[in-house]
Amino acid sequence: MDKPVETAAANYRVADYTATIMHELKTPLSAIIVSAELLGEELGSDEQSDTGRLVCSIIRNAHRLKERLGDLSKVTQWLVADFRLVPEAIDLGQLISNVTTRIYAIFQGRGQQLVLDIPPSLPPVRADRQCLEQIVENLLSNASNFTPEGGRITVASRRDDDALVTRVSDTGVGIPKREWGNIFKPYYRLGRGSGKLAGSGLGLTITRTCVEKLGGRVWLESEEQKGSSFFFSLPLDRNLQVEGSGI
């Protein structure tokens, strides 16, 4: 089976599984939310009492699960291409800066150092903004999940002939080479560092899908006990300009 066909088949299996789980969870979760809110009203609960704190905790976490179901729906759309790409000229350096600003609290909370090494002279790329933001955010989140407290995460971009190559590196414990072939598979999770399994196991699958839809490729390099680097490349259009930038 050709690789693109195999990837598409795997993505549709993920989508089917996700849709089943969402259907099974949606109704009981809605019942939990309504019941907890009614209970709170009946008891007149607030967070000043033990009962109030428990009820509020149930409501908050139930709503959080509801948000996660929304995330799963989004995942399904990415994987089965149930969305329309809207290509535009994008300043990749600015986009990376925007994404890191948006999620910087994650690194700060874990005591991690974030380093950006992106020259201002990079040419623009033609890509779907939402898709490209998802790629950058997924790789940064993945790096943070597997980098110990006090570690360093570096994002660097360079031009390589007719492509822009971006690298997201961490100072975690690295990935054994025998696992490299599995790392982009749906639901594959590698318990690095503390041995905990972080994330849903879909982030890197979505990353690969998005990069390939934009005409690029994604790969990794890693050395145990030293860290990992994830790369993605995007093709350049020499006649492209970012609107209003003069680039």
N, C-alpha and C positions, 0 to 999 in steps of 0.2 A: 504494500500500500504506500502511495506517495506520502511524503511528510505533511504537505498542506491538508490532504484528505484525512490523514490520521489525526492531525491537530483539530480539524473541524469536527470530526466524529467524537473526539474526547470532549470538546467544548459543549457539544449538544448533549452528551451524557451528563455533564455537570449541570447544564441548564435544566434538564429533566429532573434530576435529583433535587435541585434547588427549588423548583416549582412545587414538587411534592412536599418538601419540608415546610415551605411557606404556607401551603394550604392547610397542613396539619396543625400548624402553630397559630394561625391567624385567629380562628374562632375562640379557642380556649383563652388565648391571651387577651382578647377583647373582653371576655367575660371576667377575667381577673381584674382588669383595669376598672371596669364599671362597678364590680362588687366592692373593690377596695375603696373607690371614691364614695360609694353609698355608705360603706361602713364608717368612713371618716366623717361624713355628714351626720350620721346617726349618733356617733359618739361625741361629736363636737370636738374631735381630736385636733391638737396642734403639736408642734415639736417640743413643747415644754414638758410633756408627760412621756412616760415610757411607752404607753399605748400609742400615743400620737406619733412618736418617733418610728415605731414599728409600722404603723399604717402608712406614714409618709414614705418610708423606705420601700415598702411594697409598691406603692404607686410610682415612685421614681424609677425603680428598677424595671417595672413592667413597661413603662414608657421607653426606657432604654432598649429593652428587647424589641419593642415595636420599631424603633429606629433602625435596629440591626436588620430587621426583616426588610426594611426599605433599602438598606445597603445590599442585601442579597439580591433584591430585584435589580438593582443597578449592576451588580456583578453579572447577572444573567444577560443583561443587555449587552455588556461589553463582550462577553464570550461568544454569543451567537450572532453578533453583528446586527442586533436589532436597534441600531441607531445610525444616524446619517452624519458622515464626516463633513465638516464645514472648513475647508482649507483656507488659510489666510497667512500673510507674511507675519512671522513672529520673531521678536528679539529674544533668543533663547536665554541669554544672560539675565535679562529683565524678568522673564518668566520664572527662572530658577530662584532669583532673589525674592520674588513675590511669594512663591511657595514656601521657601524657608522662613520667611517672616511670619507666614500664617501658622506654621506648626513649630515655631521656635520654642514655645513653652515646653514641648515634649523633651527637647534636648536639655533645656535649662533644668527641668525637674529631675533629670537623670544625671546631672552634673557632667554632661558630655560637651566637648568642644566641637563647634561646627566651623569649618574652614571653607571659604569659597575661593577658587582659583580660576576666574573666568575673565579673560581679556576683554576690554570694551570694544575691540575692533572686530569681533566675530560677525560674519555675515548672517543675515536672517535666514530662517528656514520656512518652507511652506508646510503647514501642518494644521491639524484640528487642535484648537487651544485646549479644550476640555480633555482630549485624549492625551496631549503632551503633559498637561498638569498632572494627570493621573499617573503617568509614567514616573515623573520626578518624585511625586509624593510617595508612591509605593516603594521606590528604591530608597528614599530617605527613611521612611518608616521601618523598612526591613533592616537597614543599617543600624538604626537606633535600637531596635529590638534585640539585636545580637552583639551590641557593643557594651562592655561593662561600664559601670559608673566611673567617670573620670576619663573615659576613652575619647578618641578623636574620630570625627567623620569629615571626610573631605569630598567636595564636589568640584570637579575640574572639567573644562570644556576646551577643545582644540579643533582647529580645522585640519582635516586629513584629505588632501586632494579635493574631490568633489563631495565631501561629506563633513558633517560636524560630529565629532565623537565626544560623548560625555561619560565621565567616570565618577562613580560614587563608591568611595573606599571607606572601610572601617578598620578599627584596631581590635576586632574581636579575636576569637580563637581559631577562626578559619573554617573551611569546609573540606573534608576529606575528598580527594580526587575521585574516589569511587562513587561519590554522591553527586557529582557535577551533572550527570545525565538525568538525574531525577528532580533537580531543584526547581525546574519550571513546570513540572507536572501538577495538575489540579490536586489540591488537598494534601500535597506533600509538605510535611513540616519537619524541619531539622532542629532538634533540641540542642542548640549550641550553648556554650558558656555554662550556665547554671544547670543545664539539663532540662529546663522547662520548654514546653512547646508553645511558641508565641505565634499569635495571629491565626487567621482562618485557613492558611495554606493555599489561598487563591491570589494573593497579591502579585507574586512573580508570574503566575499564569496570565493574569490580566495585563501585566507589563509587557510580556512577550507578544500577546495578541495585539495590543495597541501599537507597539513598535513596528510589527510586521504590516499592520494596516497602513502605517505611514510610509511604508517602503523602505524601512530600515532593518537592522538586526540587533540582537542583544546577546551578550555572552558574559562569562565571568572568568576571573582568575583568583586563585586563593591559595594560601599557604597556611597550614595548621600552625597554631600558636602565634601567628603574625597578623592575620586579618584577611579580608576579602575585598575584591573590587568587582563591581558590576559595571559593564559598559553598554551603551547603546549608541548606534550611529543613525543619522538622518541625512538623506541626500540633499544637496544644495541646488538651488536654482540661481544661476549667475545673474539673471535679469530681474531678480526679486528685490523689492524695496519695502521697508516697513513704513506704513503711511505716516507722513509728518516727521519722519526721522532724518531723511536725507541720506540714510545708510546705503 
